[in-house]
Amino acid sequence: MNLTKTIVFPEIEKVIRAFDFETIAAERKIILQPLIDFIQNKATTHQEVRLNLICTHNSRRSHLSQVWAQAAATHYNIKNVFCYSGGTEATALFPMAAKALEQSGFKIKTIATGNNPIYAIKYADNEHPVIGFSKTYNDDFNPQSEFVAILTCSHADGGCPFIAGAEMRIPITFEDPKAFDNSPLQAEKYQERSLQIATEMCYVFSQIKS
């Protein structure tokens, strides 16, 4: 087994090291526990961990969750973790969500333009980038079985009572920063939501014993 630890970019490492898990409310930790249990079971039995992060439009929260979960798994040296995202419909990755990730040290390159651009989102020198674009949760790009479906918005949670192929369905919902689009608070609120998601995903992976 390869126990070599991959180092995330120094800027991301600095952000993660500043997190205080005591700021996560006890009720939120209860919500996060089923995901911890799922990942721990897979890690203990040396199985691949597939997370499909889902929200309505696959434009903001699901992408932030996917990218931060992948970086957190790498930071905490949890192997064989593969993170995906999708929506109940496809739109586009919202530029301000990408900007919030860049502010935390992710390196983002546009590899295709158009109505639904495709981004390569790097978090470490030698790791494959997260490929960010909007798609439905059951798109061919995503796993079709042996994954956990994580519902990151209440609308997707209510609209998707059943996710075909999922071993588990776990609602971990976040407030939508879209509410602040085109307002003076837009950039601040996207960064705030990104860091909340980051803190919780890092907490989850910090609990895993490899």
N, C-alpha and C positions, 0 to 999 in steps of 0.2 A: 504494500500500500504506500502511495506517495504522500508523505507527510510534509512536504515542502510547503511553506506558507507563501502565498502570493501577497505582495504588498500593494494596496491601492495607492493611487496618487497621493502625494504628501498633503495637498490641500484638502482632499476628502478625509484622509486620516486625521487631520487636525480638527475637522468638523465633528467627526465621530467621537473623538476623545473628549470633546467638550460636552457631550450629552450627559445629562443627569437622569438616570432611570427613576429616581425618586420623584421626579416631576410627573410621572405617569400615574394617573389616578388609579386607585385600587379597582374601580369598576372596569376601567380599560384593560387592566391586567387580566381580569377574569375573561373579558372578551377575546384577548390574545392567546389565552391558555390552550384552547383547542388546536391552534396552529402550532404552538410549541410542541404539543403532544404528537401531532401528526409528523412533524419534521424529526422529532426525537426517535419515534418508532422506525422511520425510514433509515435514519442514521445508524441506529442500533443493529438493524438487520441488513445493513450494507446495501440498501436499495437506493435507486435514484430518487431525488426529491423534485417533483414538478409542481410548480405553483402557477396557476392561471389567475391573474388579478383582473377583475371584471368590474366595469362601470358602464353606464348607459352608452356614452358616445366614444369611449376609448380615446379620450382627448386630453385628460388632465390627471385625475386621481389614480387611475389604473396604471398609467405610464410612470408617474412618480413612485408608485408602490412597486412596480416591476423593477425599475432601475435601482431603487434603494435596497430592495430585498436582495438583488443580485450582488450589489456591492457589500452589503452586510454579511452575506454568506462567505464572501471572499475574505473580508476583514477578520471574521471570527474563525476562519479556516475550516468551514463546514463544506465537505467535498460533495461533488455530484449533485449540486443544486442548479436547477434550470428554471428560470423565471420567464413567464409569458404574460401577455395582457390582451384583452379584447373587450368588445362592447356588445350590447344588444343590437347596435347598428354601428356602421363605420362612418367616421367623419374625417378628422385630421388631428394630429398631435398639435395642441395649441402652442404657439410660439412662446408665450410667457411661461409655460410649464418647462419648456426646454431651457429658457433663460434662467429660471430658478435653479435648475440642475447645474448649469454652467457656473453660477455664483458660488456653488459649493465645491467646485473643482473638477466636475466632469468635463471631458473634451468631446464636443459634439460636431460632427461633420455631416453636411447635407449630401446624400449620395443620389437622390432623385428629387426633382421638383414637381410641381403640379398641384392639383387640388388636395392631394393627400401625400405630402412629401415623405421621403424615407430618410431617417437619420441613423448614423452610426454613433452610438453613445459609449465612449470609453471611460472606464473607471480604474484601469491598471494597464501598465505597459504591455504585459504579455498575456492578457486575457482577451478572448473574443469580445468585441463590443456588443452591447445590447442593440438590436435592430429595432428602431422605434418608428412605427407608423400605425395608423388607425385601421382596425380590422374587427370583425365579429369574433366573439369568444370561441366559436367552433370553426374558425378559418383553418384551412389546411396548414398554415404556418404554425399553428398551436397543436399541443398534444390532443389526441382523440380519446385517450384512456389513461388510467393510472396517474391521475393528477388530483390536486385539491383545488376546488373553485373558491376563490376568496372574493366576496362581493364588497366592493369599496364604496358603493353609494346605495342609499336606501331605495332609490328608484329601481336599480338593477336587482336589488335584493327582493323587492316586492314583485318585480316583473319576471324573475327567473326562479320559480319555485323548484324547478328541476333542471339540472345541467347534465346532459347526456355524457357518459364516460367518466364523470367525476367520482372519485372514491369518497370524497367528503365535500360538503358545502358549508363554508364558514363566513358569516357576515362580519366584516370589520369595516364599518362605514366611517367616512370622513366628510366634513363640511366641504361644500363645493366652492373653490375660490372664484369660480365664474361669476358669483354674485357681485364681485368687485371689478369686473371688466369695465374698462373705459372710465375708471374713477381714479382720483389721486392716490388711493390706497392699493391699487392693483398690484404693483410690484411687491410691496410689503406683504400683502396677504398671500400671494403665491409663494413667496419665500417662507412665510410662517407655516403654510400648509405642507410644503415640501419638508421642512425641518421636523414638523410633528410626525409625518409619515416615516421619515428617516429614523427618528428617535424610537418609534415603536417597532420598526423592522429590525433595528439594531438590538433592541431589548430582546425580541424573539430569538434571534440567532445567538445572543450572548448566553441564553439559557440552555443551549444544546451542548450536551456532553458527547464529544466525538470518540 
